[in-house]
Amino acid sequence: MKEISGLDLKTTDGKLGFCYGEDIFGPSPEIRYLDDIRASLAEPDSDGPEEVYCIAMDVGKECDKEYIISRNLLFGIVTYAKGMIGKGPVRSQGHSHIISPSCGYSTPEVYEIWEGEAIVYMQESGSDDAGNCYAVYAKAGDIVIVPPDWVHAAVNANKEKNMTFGAWCVRDYGFNYEDVRRHHGIAFYPEYEGDTLCWKQNPFYQSGKLIEQNAREYKEFDIQKGIPMYKQFEQEKDIGYRKLYRNR
């Protein structure tokens, strides 16, 4: 985990959670339970793991904490349970981001998969016409960016293993669940047919087009493949400090 995340932390054995190294700050993780996401499932009475995932927002190296806060950034870590929920994989219910007061718009989110296999699902709109929808398949080391204002959800794509990722977002982020809950979930439900993961259109949306693809590189944002996102942040932080001192 340390090599791929750039941070001295690891997931706990058994119960979902995280262990932080001595130089790492971070809160006790919050658990999201199956009952919390039932309203977004194709079959709300489905059985599955009671603890679906755990999340810890505001994690990083102690030496970076002041800089992270000054830049209005937030780094979070999440781990999802293995197994299934009814006919489908373990996943989140889906949400978009509310307007952040600091910048005046709904902000993007940058995911980096650390363990297991993931699908980052996203749809252009939470309205009756979901617009373009994407199921982006990602493995450890892959990065996926969710555009501003898009509805998105994380899916554990491997029934046999937990899935863990880190994510950057703006510090004053917030969740909008209203659109997803009004439509009883995202526009396409992931379900297994045997060992094959398929996508079933949610009848509570009038339209939407699903595109499946693998994670790609983001050269247009100067994101370097093979270097942990946190290390890339540290590189940019050092550049920022040098510019600051030169201007003093």
Secondary structure by P-SEA (a helix, b strand, c coil): ccccccccccccccccccccccccccccbbbbcccccccccccccccccccccccccccccccaaaaaaaacbbbbbbbbbccccccccccccbbbbcccccccccbbbbbbbcccbbbbccccccccccccccbbbbcccbbbbbcccccbbbbcccccbbbbbcccccccccccaaaaaaaccccbbbbbcccbbbbbbccccccbbbbbbcccccccccccccccaaaaaaaaaaaaaaaaaaac
